[in-house]
């Protein structure tokens, strides 16, 4: 184990597990298939923080990705901040799992947000729009729609 591996291990131990909507991000990342499609990613570690507060402070905005041709690394851009970052396959799986878990979290709670916040969530997480069943209906209960 080199210095950077030891440092990364220590950072992970200090941060603790990253859990979004009751699901461990590391467990969800094991199910991510990077060959299927290129969905946006959320690069920032969420942990067990208040997800909604992070969103409304503009810290959970999904970022577009551009896979690099060699297939070993992924190039993630942030046009708003005019920054970019390289990701390994494992890091990309975690960032994509984070996006998918956050999208599910916001989908279930979309009706509870004020109209302006709903529009922000729709623009960032549901680019083509989204259909939701009526809360309290049998389909709404099955899909976990809260409000």
N, C-alpha and C positions, 0 to 999 in steps of 0.2 A: 504494500500500500504506500503510495507516494504522499507527499505533503498535501496536494490538492484533494485527493481522495479522503484523507483524514479530516481536512477542513470541511469538506462537503458533508461528511458523516456527522461531524459535530454540529454544523448548522441545522441539519435535519433533526438531530436530537433536541436541540434548543427550541426549534419551532414547534415540534410536536406533530401529531397527525393532522392532515388537512381533511376536514369533513365538511361536505356541502349537502344540505338537506338530508342529513342522517347517513350519507354514503361516504366511505373513504375514497378519496380521489385516487390513491395508489391502486386500490382494488378495481376501480372503474377503468383505470388506464390499461390494465391487463386485457380488457375487452376491446380496446380501440384498434381498428385496422386502418393503418395509414394509406393503404392502397385503394380504398373505396372511394374517397372523395376528399376534397380539401376544404373543410369547413373552417371558419375562423377559430382562433384560439384565444384564451385568456392567459397571458403570460405571468400575471402577478399572483403570488402565493396568497391564498385566502385564509387558510387555517380554520379557526372556529369563530372568526370575527363576525360582526354584524354585517351580513351580506348586503342588505338593503342600504345601509349607511355608506358602504363602500361604493355601491352602484351610483348613488345620488351625489357622491363626491367625485364622480367621473373617474373612478379607479378600476372599474371592471368592464371597460369597453373592449369588445372583441376586436382582435387585430387580424388583418388579412395575412395570408401566408403565400410564399412563392417557393415551391420545392426546388432545390438546386439540382442540376442535371446529373451530378454524380450519384445522387440518391443517398449519400451518407449523411448530409446535413440539410436543414431547412432554414430558409431565410424568412424571418418574420419582420414585417414593416409596420411602422406606426406613422401614418401620414400626418396625423394631427400634431404629433410631437416632433416629426421629422427625424425619427430614430429608426434603427434596425438592430436586429439581434440574430445570432445563429443558434439553432437548436439541434441536438442530436435526436435520433429517433425516439429514445426513451423520454427525453424532455418534451418532445412534441406530443407524444401520447398523453402525458400528464396534462399539458396545456389544453389539448383538445378535450380530454375527459372533463377538465375544469369547465370549459365552455358548455359542454353538453349537460353537465349537472346543473350549472347555473341557469341554463335555458329552461330545463325542466322545473327548477325552483321558481323562476319568474312566471312560467306558464301557469302553474297552479295558483299563483297569487295575483295574477294580472288584474283581476276585478277589484282588488283592494286598494290599488294605487289611484291617486287623483289623475284626472285626464292627462295633464301635461307629462306626468311620470309614465303613464301608460304609453304615450306616444314615443317617449324616449326608449323604453324597453322594447317596444315593437320595432323601432328603427334599428336598434343595435342587435337584437337577438332573433327577430323574426322578419327578415328583410322582405319577404314576399307576402307578409301578412299572416294571420293565423285565425283559425276557427276554434271557438271554445264552446263546449256544451254548457247548458244551463246549470249553475251550481245547485246542488241538491237533487238533480235528476239522477236516474240510475247510471247513465253514462258518465255524468259528472263525478259521481262517487267512485265509479270504477277507474276513472282517469286521475283521481286525486285532486280535482279542482276544489280549492278551499273556498274562495269567494267569487 
